[in-house]
Amino acid sequence: MHEPASSSRECDGDPALRRGGPWSALREMLSAPVSGASLGIFRIVFGAIMLLEAITLVRPSTMITGAPTPLDVYYAGSNLHFHFPYLLFQWLPVLPSGGMHLLVGVLAVASALVALGVAYRWAAATVFLVWGYFYAIESTRTYWMSYYYLELLFAFLMVWIPADRRYAWAVGGRKWGMEVPMIPRWALVLLQGQLVITYFYAGVAKLNADWLLDAMPVRYFLIEPHIRAIIEGNLPATWARSVLAFVQGPGPAFFLCYVGAIFDLAVGFLLLARRTRALGVVLTLIFHCTNNFFLFRNLEWFPLLGATTIFIFLEPDWPTRVGAWLRSPRWIRPDWNWFLAGGIALPIVGAALGWASRSRRSVPPPGKAFPLTTVGLAGVVLWLTLQTLLPLRAGLIPGDSRITFEGLSFSWRLKADVYRSSPFKLQLDDPALFPRDTPGKTTIQWTAWHGDKALYRVVRPAEINWALMPEVVVLFEPMTGERVLYNPFSGVPTPRTEAESRSRLSAIWRELYGREPEVIRRTVPLLELVNGYAAARRSKGEPMSQDPRQVLTQLERTYGRQGSGQLLPMLKRTDPFSNLERPAAAAAFLVVDDAAVLPLLPTKVFAIDRKVWKGSPATRPPMAAQAHVSEDALLIYLEDVSLADRSLLPAAYVRDDAEHLDRSPYVDWDYMRDMTVSQAMHASTQPFLLRRYARRVARLWEQENGRQPAVRALTEVSLNLRPPQQVVDPTVDLATVPVKLLGHNPWILDLQLERIPPAALQNMHK
């Protein structure tokens, strides 16, 4: 982008050049030679930070004991089946685990070479390509961390910038620290401009009602557990309570919100102006120290990067000046008028206005000017223009991009919002599996199904109409797995007595299997069982909590499915869908123990043996609830299970809803067998990632079944503590819906509440 010239006229402000207009003036300013010392220090720091980034990739998390490394979580883990690359980089191959580890080593070596200034151009290009590869192939790691993006942009710029002119280990035979040719000003202007744009748009991201009128999400950050730990760990108990109550009140949150917004909007310009540069440096250090040591625990190397980027705003020869001052220290008198006025306007820190940055005109050696070519000038202008315009595209798309994510990427929104999302649900509709007749009634064509011939019917225990359920009912409950109960309410106006139920159950079992059940027991409330277990342990002198919930947790971990499984037969005797708050059943339910029909699996759950199980009218519900039910398919009732318990069910199963039998059944897809926790969390929040995963599911289904299903999703996302809302239209087939990159996508739902409800803010501390 530059070449030596035989004359320094272009760099000396020749009036003839200025007559060429603003472009000539801009070219002259960018071509002016300046000391390469500042850029040399920045190169060393940037190389060191990228070396730390490489080390971080293979270092276990310091916040979670026993946590895997980021490289395993996002790139090389054995549980990774696919990646979420950025849109234009889906063609990039994903290397196997060994290749990923090798790339980390390459990144570390190249970063060290950049810091040392050895083989600088090749090393800088390697850092950009390797870091860019990690950035591009897995957006779930890099999307929310704007500073990864900033590092990538810096890495790209460093390829073209002559940052090895000073403090390089060996450049053209010269040794470390020796004077070398100066650099053109555009090298610093590019870096400075990138930082000003980054800070400014970080401030623009805060100009909304949540931030300015409700102090969100800063109020949320201030109630995080580590804030309490910091205060209580550094202050006496009596002081800590008062300080914590103050810090977690609205006042500090509003102060930090407004100060943070003003800082981001102004700091770039403060650092550019000589009079305010010292103030900008002080504010930048305070800002990043506050973030790193108080507000956040997951910023990694961003505070270090942010604090050290101030080097490129200082006078280009500041390292030389600092060295001279250290050799002969002396008091630098401030401008007392600015010192006093600044200290009053901004208590303490404003006094930094008393020291203005002093410029020293740099005169290049003869024959060493840097006239900028037209291509080079266009490159500098184009880069800064692109970086200025790119974050603006979200404002051109209707809707709130914070929830729609349309145009939100690359807009410098680090820590500007907080999201809470529930795990999404995927529903697959295969017309061959669920054909519809002329009136629109849906049936299940089991011949088109490759899995277990079982229909899972979701119920809400508090609303179950037991009269519309079978006499012999199969339940699935995460605590025990599947079990068989006799329902005394089925098909009768008044419940059967226990004796009538036993007689009826025995008759049904003899009809189906030619024998009596092994054991028939009456169910008991879960609370009764837990209290009995606690009493038995106490009688043996073991300390037990008085809280039944803690007792149940201990029971499950020690003797239940999560432990030895010794007490699973006892847990199987509880009332249907029982919990500690639910009262005892209104009539006697009977539970069947029959190992031939319902064996205990090695996974410590009971499960119906599909080859042994036999259906009859007694195992099917009354006519009013027989929608989708067939004679040869097992009917299993269950509650909506949590994501943690979903693995106990088949990877894909046919499901309907007892409360909405008029609706079509569908296939419930267990995406956690295909996704990592991180991928699932991001897809639950980001509609474009969810659509991409839906397309993957459709392809997998088509590969196995030869047909492409419709894939629909249910989502719930809360923005800055608003009530959860859906972010994608649940009726849309995400596998086929088109995407508009520069417009609104109607299948993405806009933010429903413009303001955060006051109740949400009031309940935040609960």
Buried (B, 14 or more C-beta within 10 A) or exposed (E): BBEEBEEBBBBEEBEEBEEEEEEBBBBBBBBBBBBBBBBBBBBBBBBBBBBBBBEBBBEEBEEEEEEBBBBBBBBBBEBBEBBBBBEEBEEBEBBEBEEBBEBBEBBBBBBBBBBBBBBBBEBBBBBBBBBBBBBBBBBBBBBBBBBBBBBBBBBBBBBBBBBBBBBBBEBEEEEEEEEBBBBBBBBBBBBBBBBBBBBBBBBBBBEBEBBBEBBBBBBBBBBBEBBBEBBBEEBEEEEBEEBBEEBBEEEBBBEBBBBBBEBBBBBBEBBBEEBBBBBBBBBBBBBBEBBBEBBBBEBBBBBBBBBBBBBBBBBBBBBBBEEEEEEEEEEEEBBEEBBBBBBEEBEEBBBBBBBBBEEEEBEBEEEBBBBBEEEBBEBBEEBBEEBBEBBEBBEEBEBBBBBBBBBBBBBBBBBBBBBBBBBBBBBBBBBEBBEEEEEEEBBBEBEBBEEBBBBBBBBEEEEBEBBBBBBBBBBBBBBBBBBBBBBBBBBEEEBBEBEEBBEBBBEBBEEBBEEEBEEBBBBBBBBBBBBEBBEEBEEEEEEBEEEBEEBBBBBBEEBBBEBEBEBBBBBBBBBBBBBBEBEEBEBBBBBBBBEEBBEBEEEBBBBBEEEEBEBEEBBBBBEEBBBBBBEEBBBBBBBEBEBEBBBBBBBBBBBBBBBEBEEBBBBBBBBBEBBBEBBBBBBBBBBBBBBBBBBBBBEBBBEEBEEBBBBBBEBBBBBBBBEBBBBBBBEBBBBEBEBEEEEBBEBBBBBBEEEBEEEBBEEBEE
